[in-house]
Amino acid sequence: MSPAKTAHETKWTDDRLVRACCKGDADAWSALIDKYKNLIFSIPIKFGLPRDEASDIFQAVCAELIVRLPDLRRPQALPKWLMQTTYHQCLRWKKDRLTLLDDSQELEPVSNEVLPEELLNEVQSEQAVREAIAQLPERCNRMVVMLFFEDPPRPYEEVAKELQLATGSIGFIRGRCLKKLRELLKEKGFR
């Protein structure tokens, strides 16, 4: 999944998104999901779940978000809430699968388990990178996505054609874009 910038992501802070979503603003809901879809989806994938199960978990988290968002006290806590909720959904999935395999085994409830720190840090870092890429100027954003997030990566000739640039300028512009990305990441606490 690429961190490509959407029109919504660059305009809305989490505080504004939460307030607008609570008022039923459909554009805000779209922007919220656009902003955090990769964060939510990445956790079940890291958990080792098949893509179709990861999609089911994504939908369950989004459904829970619709119900529980008005209860969120601090909009800044939204990413952590999403990570924790997604993790709990993954644990429920695992518990359900184990129960199907061995009905005689008594399993502990999983709702109080905390997202492991290593996974939390990894997912937070990935989200910070996605947000930094989304903050890049449009041409840099598109270039970074085409060169580093498409599989297979595009050759410079294709990137140049799509961005209407000279092929020989791609390396230089890519360097400037990566420098800007490093600056944005430093602002987010990366070293």
Secondary structure, 3 states (H helix, E strand, C coil): CCCCCCCCCCCCCHHHHHHHHHCCCHHHHHHHHHHHHHHHHHHHHHCCCCHHHHHHHHHHHHHHHHHHHHHCCCHHHHHHHHHHHHHHHHHHHHHHHHHHHCCCCCCCCCCCCCCCHHHHHHHHHHHHHHHHHHHCCHHHHHHHHHHHCCCCCCCHHHHHHHHCCCHHHHHHHHHHHHHHHHHHHHHCCCC
